[in-house]
Structures are given as C-alpha cells and as structure tokens.
Amino acid sequence: MKANKRSKTFSDSLETWLKGRQNKTLAGLDAVFQDKSFAITFLVLMVFPALPLPTGGITHIFEIIVMLLCLEMMVGFKTPWLPKKWKNMQLGKLLTGKIIPTILKWIRWFEKRSSPRATWIFGLPLASRLTGLLILILTLTAFLAPPFSGLDTLPSLGVVVISLAIILDDFLLALFGALVGAAGIALVITLGAAVIESSRHFL
C-alpha cells in the first residue's frame, strides 16, 4: 500500500520559486501566488525590517510599497497594483538569497503548528479593508521608528505574522500577529519618545 503523498505547502511553493530561474520580482511573486498575492507581498517585503539587522534605510522603500498596497486593500482592490517599474524591481540577493531562505525555517515551524481556524472571518466583507488598515498602521509605525534604533522590528514582525496567518487561513495566528504589532507600537511610542528626548540634550 502506497503512502499518501504530502500535499505541497506554502513553504514548498516559496522554496520552489526561490530556486527557479525566473526573475525574483514582485511581479514574479504575483504570478505564482495569485490568490494570496497581497499577503505574500507583505510577507516578503516586511521580513527584512522584521529582522534585528542594520538596513541603512533601504527598508523604507519596502514600507512605502506596503503602505500603498494597504490603501488598495482598504478601497477594495482584489489584487495588488503597482507601477510597472516597482513590480519589475529585483528583490536583491540579500533578500532572496539569505533572508527568505532563513525565514523558511520559521514558516515551516508555523505550518506544523497551525491549522485553518475561523477561516470564515477572512471572508467577511470588511475583513480585507480592516486588515489593510491594521497593516498600514503597523507599517507606518515601523516607518516612523527612530532610525538605527531597532524599534521597527516588532511592528514589522506583526505584519509578517498576520500575512502568514492569511496564507495559512489561521485567524488565531492573525490575532497573535496583531498582539505582537500592538506591543511594537507601544514600544516605539515609549522608547522612541525617550530617544528623542535624550537626543535633545545633545543639540
């Protein structure tokens, strides 16, 4: 008796895309993950600022793109729209060669422990718009966090977890991502204010 073949997971599909010869662009992501294209794009773009690494401000470009896409979700777009130049922008070897392969381990960890839960909530008429608003707030918080402070990590991680929850159809995971993001907002407000206040003494 033959064993049942394991169904292909999101991490499998993402790994296949990474190893493929096609250009690593946002347009390429949309072509592969059409039904979850907003969530996939948020995940890929926000994983960079979610890592506690010095980025030199390059993450602001990704955050601006994410905020634009959030506005599209809020007005009812079903699939992402971006200028052709942005859609065809190469994601870079650091992101596709090191960062995304690293987070594949995290994604597989979540896949083993997650399951479709309260998926009907994702189908509610206002669900997409409210998700877009939440991700917009978290991304804007990461964008406004004091540079080189590392305070953009938690809000960005909240976006990553929420995006993964949408991909895995797990509403409880989305709630966890929202809590992580809320903690990040609180941290940015409290510590960010302290950083700004202390910097005034040196001016």
N, C-alpha and C positions, 0 to 999 in steps of 0.2 A: 504494500500500500504506500503510495507516494505521499510525502509530507506536503502540506499546503504551503504554497509559496507566500512569502511575506509581502504584503501589499507595499507599494512604493510610498515612502513617507515624504514629507516636505523636505527634510534634510537630505534625503537621497536625490530629490529633484534639484535642490540647490547645489549639491556637490557635482552633479552631472553638468549643470550649467557652468560651474566654475572650471571644470576640466575640459569643457568643449572648446572648440577653436573659434567660435563666434566672438565678435567684439563684445567686451564687457561694458555695456552701456545701460542706461535706464530703459531705452527702447528695447534692448535685448531681454531685460527682465520682464517687461510688459508682454512680450511675445510668448514667453514661457508660462508666466503665472497670471493669465488674463483675469480670472475670476477673483483673484486676491491681489490685484496689482497695486492698489493703494497701500495695503498693509505691507506687502513685500518691499515697496519703495521706502516706506517709513523705516522698516527694519534695517535695510541695508544702509540708508543714509545716516540714521541716528546711532548706529552701533559704534561709529568712530568717536563721537563726543561722549558716548556712554562709558568708554574705557578711560581709566585714570592715566592718560598719556598726554604729554605736551603736544599740541597740534598746531601752534603758531597761527591760530585764527582761521585755518582752512575750513574748519567745521562750520563757520558762519555761512559759507556758501551752501553747504548741505542744509543747514537750518532754514535758510531763506526759501530754498526749494520746497522743503517740507511744509513751511507755513503757507506757501502759495497753494499747495495741494490740499491743505486743510480747508482753506477758503472754498476750494472747488467742491469738497465734500459737503460743506455747510450749505452751499447753494443747490446741491442736488446732483452733481456730476456722478456718473456711474463708473467712469474710468478716468484715469489721470490725463490731464492735458498739460503739456509743457512746450515752450518754443523748441523748434527742431534742433537748435544748437545745444540746448540743455539736454534733450533726450539722447543726443548722439555723443554727449561728453563721456570720455573714457573715465571709468571709476578709479583707475590708478592701481598700480601693482601693490602698493601698501595695503589697500582695502581688499582687493580681490585675491592677493597672493598670501597675505598674512592674517589680516584681521578677521575676514569672513571665515576662512578655514579654521581659525581658532574658535570662533563662536559656534561653529557646527557642533562642537562637543556640548556646549550649553543647550543648543536646540535639541539634540538627541536626548539629553537629560530630561528636558521638559516633555518631550514626546513620550518617553517611557512612563511618566507620572501623570500626564494629562489625558483627558478624555473629553468627548463632546458633552458639555454641561450647560443647560439653559440656553441652548442654541437659538431658540425661538426669539430671544431678546434681540439678537443681531438682526432679525428680520423685521423688527418694528419700524414704522415709517420714520420716526425721529432718531432712530439708533445711529444711523450713519452721520447725521448732522451733529448730534451731541458728541459722538466720538471725534469728529473733526474739530469741534470746539475744544474738547479736552486736550487733544494732542497739540492744538495750536497754543493753548495756554502753557503747556509743559515745554514746548519747543521755544516759545518766546522767553520763558524763564531761563532756559539754557543759554539762549542768545544774549540775554542781558546780564548774565552772571559775570562778575568781575573776571577779567582775563587772567589766565595763568593761576587761577585760584583752585581749580578742580571742582568748583561748585556746580558746574554744568553736568556733572556725572549722573547724579540721581534723577533729575528731571528727564534726561536723555534715556536713562535706563528704564524709567517708567514708560516712555514711548515704545521702546524696544519690546518690553514685556506685553504691553497692550497689543502691539502689532502681531506678536507671536500668538496671543490669545485669539485674535481674529482668524489667523491662519489655521489654528487648531480647533476653532469653534468651541472654545472653553471660556464661558463668561466669568467663572470664578477666578480664572487666571487674569482676566481683564481687570477685575476688582483689585487683585493683588498689585497689578501694574499701576493702577490709579493710586493706591496707597503709597507705593514707592515714589511715584511722582509727587504726591502731596507732601511727603517728607522732604523731597528735594526742594520744593517751593519754600517750605518753612525754613530750610537750611540756608537757601540763597538769601531770603529776607533778613534772617537774624545775623548770620555771619557776614553776608555781603554788606549790611549796614555797618557792622563793626569794622570791616576792612576799609570802607570809605571814610568812616570817622577817624580811624587811626592814621590814614594817609593824609588827612588834612593837617595834622601836626607837623608833617614834614614839608609842607608847602609854604 
